[in-house]
Amino acid sequence: MTEEKITEAMPSLEDATAKELAEAIAEVLDSKKGKDIKIIHVEEKTVIAEYFVLCTGNSSTQVKALVGEVEYRLEQRGATPYNVEGRDNNSWILMDYSHVIVHVFSREAREFYNLDKLYGDSTSVSLSDKD
């Protein structure tokens, strides 16, 4: 099956819930070999979003590729980020989908900023837990 046919078969995300959007983003990151993907429910901790999606890339090139793939695949399904920050450094790129904030890190940046620990008491789902 071609990539276009796969995308055509995917439902639109225009009316998706924040959780559905976060899960769709996590699936795209997983398909591009993102590491340590987590969906964290942060609604009780911050007013900026309902969910964070965290992902680690193995290199700055992969960080950029992961972000590009999320942007491309979600646009095909009707979801466009309001803003993307950090493209110039490729060690931490943030994508703002309103109720879902995507953080794609290099390994070093993920360890340094440690959002996993900061939001550690929030409900989280790693992609491997979904199976």
N, CA, C and O of each residue as an XYZ file, in Angstrom:
524
protein
N       0.849     -1.174      0.000
C       0.000      0.000      0.000
C       0.895      1.238      0.000
O       1.837      1.319      0.789
N       0.614      2.188     -0.866
C       1.435      3.387     -0.940
C       1.139      4.313      0.231
O       0.107      4.190      0.890
N       2.060      5.241      0.479
C       1.881      6.196      1.585
C       0.626      7.031      1.378
O      -0.080      7.326      2.343
N       0.333      7.422      0.130
C      -0.863      8.217     -0.152
C      -2.131      7.456      0.207
O      -3.062      8.030      0.772
N      -2.172      6.163     -0.120
C      -3.357      5.366      0.203
C      -3.503      5.171      1.702
O      -4.618      5.143      2.223
N      -2.379      5.036      2.397
C      -2.431      4.910      3.852
C      -3.009      6.192      4.443
O      -3.881      6.141      5.310
N      -2.522      7.346      3.975
C      -3.000      8.630      4.479
C      -4.475      8.821      4.170
O      -5.221      9.322      5.011
N      -4.910      8.429      2.967
C      -6.325      8.552      2.603
C      -7.199      7.736      3.539
O      -8.323      8.136      3.843
N      -6.700      6.604      3.998
C      -7.482      5.733      4.864
C      -7.543      6.250      6.300
O      -8.379      5.802      7.086
N      -6.668      7.183      6.642
C      -6.634      7.713      7.998
C      -7.734      8.757      8.171
O      -7.945      9.579      7.279
N      -8.432      8.739      9.296
C      -9.506      9.713      9.514
C      -8.960     11.123      9.733
O      -7.822     11.308     10.163
N      -9.781     12.089      9.435
C      -9.422     13.488      9.642
C      -9.227     13.748     11.131
O      -9.868     13.122     11.976
N      -8.341     14.671     11.432
C      -8.099     15.061     12.821
C      -8.695     16.435     13.133
O      -8.457     16.984     14.208
N      -9.459     16.984     12.206
C     -10.016     18.321     12.396
C     -10.878     18.425     13.647
O     -10.834     19.450     14.328
N     -11.657     17.403     13.970
C     -12.522     17.419     15.146
C     -12.038     16.452     16.231
O     -12.813     16.049     17.099
N     -10.771     16.088     16.179
C     -10.230     15.119     17.133
C     -10.131     15.730     18.525
O      -9.941     16.937     18.675
N     -10.261     14.889     19.528
C     -10.011     15.322     20.901
C      -8.504     15.510     21.076
O      -7.716     15.051     20.250
N      -8.116     16.172     22.134
C      -6.695     16.368     22.408
C      -5.990     15.020     22.568
O      -4.866     14.847     22.098
N      -6.641     14.080     23.222
C      -6.037     12.758     23.410
C      -5.858     12.042     22.078
O      -4.814     11.433     21.840
N      -6.855     12.105     21.211
C      -6.752     11.469     19.893
C      -5.621     12.098     19.082
O      -4.875     11.393     18.403
N      -5.495     13.415     19.153
C      -4.427     14.114     18.446
C      -3.062     13.701     18.995
O      -2.136     13.435     18.229
N      -2.940     13.648     20.303
C      -1.677     13.235     20.929
C      -1.301     11.818     20.513
O      -0.137     11.542     20.225
N      -2.272     10.928     20.482
C      -2.004      9.543     20.076
C      -1.597      9.468     18.608
O      -0.708      8.693     18.256
N      -2.238     10.267     17.739
C      -1.878     10.285     16.318
C      -0.442     10.788     16.140
O       0.308     10.256     15.321
N      -0.069     11.802     16.901
C       1.293     12.341     16.839
C       2.290     11.280     17.294
O       3.317     11.073     16.649
N       1.990     10.614     18.397
C       2.877      9.571     18.918
C       3.059      8.438     17.905
O       4.156      7.895     17.776
N       2.003      8.082     17.196
C       2.101      7.027     16.182
C       3.015      7.440     15.039
O       3.786      6.623     14.534
N       2.937      8.705     14.626
C       3.828      9.196     13.564
C       5.275      9.162     14.044
O       6.156      8.700     13.319
N       5.525      9.641     15.247
C       6.881      9.632     15.804
C       7.422      8.209     15.887
O       8.591      7.970     15.584
N       6.586      7.276     16.292
C       6.993      5.883     16.381
C       7.314      5.320     14.997
O       8.269      4.558     14.844
N       6.530      5.687     14.001
C       6.752      5.172     12.644
C       8.078      5.657     12.064
O       8.626      5.027     11.159
N       8.598      6.774     12.579
C       9.886      7.312     12.128
C      11.010      6.987     13.108
O      12.064      7.622     13.079
N      10.789      6.006     13.968
C      11.805      5.499     14.885
C      12.207      6.483     15.984
O      13.348      6.470     16.446
N      11.258      7.344     16.405
C      11.501      8.184     17.570
C      11.668      7.290     18.790
O      11.100      6.199     18.839
N      12.428      7.730     19.759
C      12.709      6.938     20.965
C      12.013      7.522     22.182
O      11.748      8.722     22.249
N      11.721      6.655     23.142
C      11.184      7.043     24.449
C       9.997      8.007     24.308
O       9.972      9.074     24.922
N       9.026      7.614     23.498
C       7.850      8.448     23.237
C       6.886      8.324     24.406
O       6.528      7.222     24.822
N       6.471      9.474     24.929
C       5.510      9.494     26.040
C       4.424     10.515     25.760
O       4.683     11.590     25.219
N       3.222     10.166     26.133
C       2.108     11.102     26.130
C       1.813     11.388     27.599
O       1.514     10.472     28.365
N       1.896     12.657     27.991
C       1.685     13.028     29.391
C       0.468     13.948     29.485
O       0.393     14.969     28.802
N      -0.472     13.574     30.334
C      -1.658     14.386     30.566
C      -1.287     15.470     31.576
O      -1.094     15.188     32.759
N      -1.189     16.715     31.099
C      -0.684     17.819     31.932
C      -1.754     18.847     32.276
O      -1.446     19.899     32.836
N      -2.992     18.554     31.949
C      -4.089     19.514     32.136
C      -4.196     20.007     33.578
O      -4.547     21.165     33.810
N      -3.902     19.151     34.537
C      -3.990     19.528     35.954
C      -2.787     20.365     36.401
O      -2.835     20.999     37.456
N      -1.708     20.373     35.609
C      -0.455     21.023     35.995
C      -0.216     22.364     35.310
O       0.526     23.198     35.829
N      -0.837     22.584     34.143
C      -0.567     23.790     33.387
C      -1.792     24.185     32.555
O      -2.623     23.345     32.208
N      -1.882     25.461     32.248
C      -3.003     25.939     31.437
C      -2.654     25.968     29.950
O      -3.516     26.258     29.121
N      -1.403     25.670     29.605
C      -0.997     25.814     28.208
C      -1.420     24.653     27.311
O      -1.465     24.807     26.091
N      -1.729     23.495     27.894
C      -2.092     22.330     27.069
C      -2.746     21.263     27.936
O      -2.651     21.280     29.163
N      -3.412     20.334     27.255
C      -3.953     19.156     27.944
C      -2.938     18.014     27.947
O      -2.850     17.251     28.909
N      -2.170     17.908     26.855
C      -1.210     16.813     26.712
C       0.120     17.339     26.196
O       0.170     18.272     25.394
N       1.185     16.728     26.669
C       2.508     16.879     26.085
C       2.827     15.544     25.429
O       2.505     14.484     25.967
N       3.453     15.601     24.278
C       4.024     14.404     23.664
C       5.526     14.630     23.654
O       6.012     15.600     23.073
N       6.261     13.726     24.304
C       7.719     13.820     24.391
C       8.339     12.734     23.531
O       7.848     11.607     23.481
N       9.420     13.086     22.857
C      10.108     12.122     21.995
C      11.570     12.497     21.910
O      11.924     13.674     21.979
N      12.421     11.493     21.761
C      13.853     11.715     21.614
C      14.298     11.221     20.248
O      13.919     10.137     19.806
N      15.114     12.045     19.586
C      15.755     11.642     18.335
C      17.209     11.291     18.601
O      17.811     11.789     19.552
N      17.770     10.434     17.759
C      19.156      9.990     17.946
C      20.198     11.008     17.490
O      21.368     10.907     17.857
N      19.776     11.984     16.694
C      20.699     12.999     16.184
C      19.899     14.254     15.854
O      18.669     14.222     15.815
N      20.601     15.358     15.618
C      19.893     16.585     15.242
C      19.164     16.403     13.914
O      18.103     16.991     13.703
N      19.719     15.605     13.034
C      19.062     15.323     11.756
C      17.755     14.576     11.989
O      16.744     14.891     11.361
N      17.763     13.586     12.887
C      16.537     12.849     13.156
C      15.516     13.714     13.872
O      14.321     13.592     13.599
N      15.942     14.583     14.775
C      15.018     15.493     15.461
C      14.264     16.311     14.420
O      13.040     16.426     14.477
N      14.992     16.871     13.481
C      14.378     17.679     12.417
C      13.449     16.824     11.550
O      12.362     17.268     11.182
N      13.871     15.613     11.228
C      13.054     14.716     10.396
C      11.772     14.301     11.115
O      10.713     14.212     10.492
N      11.859     14.049     12.411
C      10.673     13.674     13.186
C       9.640     14.796     13.164
O       8.452     14.550     12.955
N      10.096     16.020     13.378
C       9.200     17.171     13.370
C       8.589     17.355     11.983
O       7.389     17.601     11.854
N       9.410     17.235     10.958
C       8.915     17.365      9.594
C       7.859     16.337      9.257
O       6.876     16.648      8.583
N       8.053     15.118      9.720
C       7.093     14.050      9.435
C       5.775     14.271     10.170
O       4.704     14.046      9.606
N       5.846     14.707     11.417
C       4.614     15.002     12.163
C       3.847     16.112     11.448
O       2.639     16.009     11.232
N       4.553     17.158     11.092
C       3.912     18.287     10.415
C       3.252     17.838      9.110
O       2.100     18.179      8.844
N       3.979     17.081      8.305
C       3.484     16.601      7.008
C       2.268     15.688      7.163
O       1.233     15.904      6.531
N       2.404     14.665      8.012
C       1.325     13.683      8.162
C       0.072     14.284      8.786
O      -1.042     13.949      8.383
N       0.240     15.164      9.759
C      -0.932     15.754     10.397
C      -1.618     16.778      9.500
O      -2.843     16.901      9.523
N      -0.842     17.508      8.715
C      -1.460     18.433      7.760
C      -2.332     17.676      6.769
O      -3.390     18.166      6.375
N      -1.902     16.491      6.363
C      -2.697     15.663      5.455
C      -4.017     15.244      6.085
O      -4.983     14.933      5.387
N      -4.045     15.239      7.403
C      -5.254     14.835      8.125
C      -6.008     16.034      8.698
O      -6.932     15.867      9.494
N      -5.614     17.244      8.291
C      -6.359     18.437      8.671
C      -5.914     19.130      9.940
O      -6.644     19.975     10.458
N      -4.730     18.800     10.465
C      -4.239     19.435     11.694
C      -2.917     20.141     11.404
O      -1.944     19.513     10.986
N      -2.895     21.438     11.628
C      -1.709     22.250     11.375
C      -1.256     22.881     12.692
O      -2.083     23.377     13.457
N       0.050     22.866     12.960
C       0.502     23.491     14.212
C       0.324     25.001     14.164
O       0.460     25.624     13.111
N       0.019     25.575     15.315
C      -0.081     27.024     15.417
C       1.295     27.659     15.340
O       1.452     28.767     14.828
N       2.299     26.945     15.857
C       3.653     27.468     15.850
C       4.631     26.316     16.022
O       4.306     25.287     16.614
N       5.825     26.505     15.498
C       6.925     25.554     15.687
C       8.141     26.376     16.110
O       8.542     27.304     15.408
N       8.719     26.035     17.245
C       9.869     26.753     17.793
C      11.087     25.844     17.848
O      10.968     24.652     18.133
N      12.266     26.411     17.574
C      13.519     25.694     17.774
C      14.092     25.035     16.543
O      15.062     24.285     16.651
N      13.531     25.283     15.385
C      14.047     24.638     14.166
C      15.512     24.981     13.902
O      16.225     24.207     13.263
N      15.953     26.117     14.382
C      17.319     26.557     14.104
C      18.374     25.797     14.905
O      19.540     25.787     14.510
N      18.001     25.158     16.018
C      19.027     24.460     16.796
C      18.918     22.942     16.722
O      19.917     22.253     16.933
N      17.765     22.411     16.436
C      17.537     20.973     16.261
C      17.904     20.114     17.470
O      18.098     18.907     17.328
N      18.002     20.721     18.665
C      18.208     19.891     19.852
C      16.926     19.800     20.681
O      16.757     18.864     21.463
N      16.024     20.768     20.513
C      14.705     20.725     21.137
C      13.773     21.540     20.254
O      13.885     22.763     20.174
N      12.872     20.861     19.607
C      11.891     21.534     18.767
C      10.521     21.322     19.398
O      10.142     20.203     19.744
N       9.791     22.420     19.540
C       8.460     22.398     20.146
C       7.422     22.695     19.071
O       7.566     23.649     18.306
N       6.383     21.878     19.018
C       5.280     22.076     18.080
C       4.011     22.324     18.883
O       3.663     21.531     19.758
N       3.319     23.421     18.590
C       2.127     23.806     19.335
C       0.881     23.485     18.517
O       0.584     24.140     17.518
N       0.162     22.463     18.966
C      -1.119     22.093     18.362
C      -2.261     22.489     19.304
O      -3.254     21.769     19.410
N      -2.128     23.601     19.969
C      -3.106     24.154     20.901
C      -3.221     23.299     22.153
O      -2.526     23.575     23.131
N      -4.050     22.293     22.167
C      -4.249     21.462     23.362
C      -3.183     20.385     23.516
O      -3.124     19.695     24.534
N      -2.337     20.249     22.487
C      -1.248     19.271     22.517
C       0.052     19.990     22.150
O       0.141     20.643     21.110
N       1.050     19.861     23.014
C       2.369     20.419     22.745
C       3.323     19.243     22.533
O       3.406     18.337     23.362
N       4.038     19.272     21.414
C       4.971     18.207     21.063
C       6.390     18.708     21.330
O       6.779     19.778     20.861
N       7.150     17.930     22.082
C       8.543     18.244     22.381
C       9.404     17.142     21.774
O       9.331     15.991     22.202
N      10.212     17.486     20.786
C      11.136     16.522     20.193
C      12.545     16.973     20.564
O      12.984     18.062     20.195
N      13.241     16.114     21.299
C      14.541     16.445     21.883
C      15.659     15.597     21.287
O      15.429     14.503     20.773
N      16.879     16.135     21.372
C      18.067     15.291     21.271
C      18.178     14.579     22.626
O      17.524     14.980     23.589
N      18.985     13.548     22.702
C      19.153     12.841     23.988
C      19.656     13.782     25.078
O      19.169     13.761     26.209
N      20.635     14.607     24.721
C      21.234     15.517     25.700
C      20.213     16.532     26.213
O      20.144     16.795     27.414
N      19.422     17.101     25.302
C      18.430     18.104     25.699
C      17.339     17.471     26.552
O      16.868     18.090     27.506
N      16.930     16.250     26.227
C      15.888     15.581     27.020
C      16.373     15.352     28.443
O      15.624     15.554     29.399
N      17.622     14.934     28.585
C      18.177     14.718     29.915
C      18.321     16.040     30.671
O      18.043     16.102     31.869
N      18.748     17.083     29.986
C      18.980     18.378     30.630
C      17.674     19.006     31.111
O      17.583     19.423     32.266
N      16.666     19.081     30.247
C      15.411     19.749     30.612
C      14.497     18.847     31.447
O      13.685     19.348     32.224
N      14.616     17.556     31.301
C      13.960     16.547     32.132
C      12.479     16.821     32.412
O      12.041     16.797     33.563
N      11.720     17.079     31.353
C      10.276     17.266     31.512
C       9.606     16.012     32.064
O       8.562     16.093     32.711
N      10.205     14.860     31.810
C       9.668     13.606     32.353
C       9.584     13.679     33.881
O       8.593     13.254     34.474
N      10.625     14.216     34.508
C      10.641     14.332     35.964
C       9.743     15.475     36.433
O       9.022     15.344     37.422
N       9.794     16.594     35.717
C       8.999     17.765     36.084
C       7.511     17.425     36.119
O       6.785     17.880     37.002
N       7.065     16.629     35.162
C       5.658     16.228     35.095
C       5.483     14.759     35.469
O       4.510     14.120     35.066
N       6.422     14.234     36.234
C       6.449     12.819     36.578
C       5.236     12.315     37.331
O       4.899     11.136     37.227
N       4.565     13.180     38.093
C       3.400     12.724     38.839
C       2.110     12.858     38.024
O       1.023     12.573     38.528
N       2.231     13.293     36.764
C       1.069     13.350     35.878
C       0.856     11.980     35.245
O       1.780     11.169     35.186
N      -0.341     11.727     34.779
C      -0.632     10.466     34.101
C       0.096     10.441     32.768
O      -0.011     11.381     31.981
N       0.835      9.372     32.511
C       1.534      9.263     31.237
C       1.334      7.896     30.639
O       1.076      6.914     31.335
N       1.458      7.860     29.332
C       1.334      6.615     28.590
C       2.519      6.554     27.645
O       2.661      7.419     26.781
N       3.376      5.545     27.791
C       4.431      5.383     26.793
C       3.818      4.599     25.641
O       2.861      3.849     25.832
N       4.356      4.768     24.476
C       3.779      4.126     23.296
C       3.757      2.613     23.459
O       2.830      1.953     22.989
N       4.767      2.057     24.120
C       4.790      0.616     24.321
C       3.663      0.147     25.241
O       3.262     -1.015     25.176
N       3.147      1.036     26.099
C       2.030      0.686     26.980
C       0.721      0.551     26.233
O      -0.209     -0.095     26.718
N       0.637      1.162     25.042
C      -0.617      1.151     24.285
C      -0.876     -0.201     23.635
O      -2.019     -0.524     23.315
N       0.181     -0.999     23.436
C       0.039     -2.283     22.737
C      -0.543     -3.357     23.628
O      -0.724     -4.493     23.188
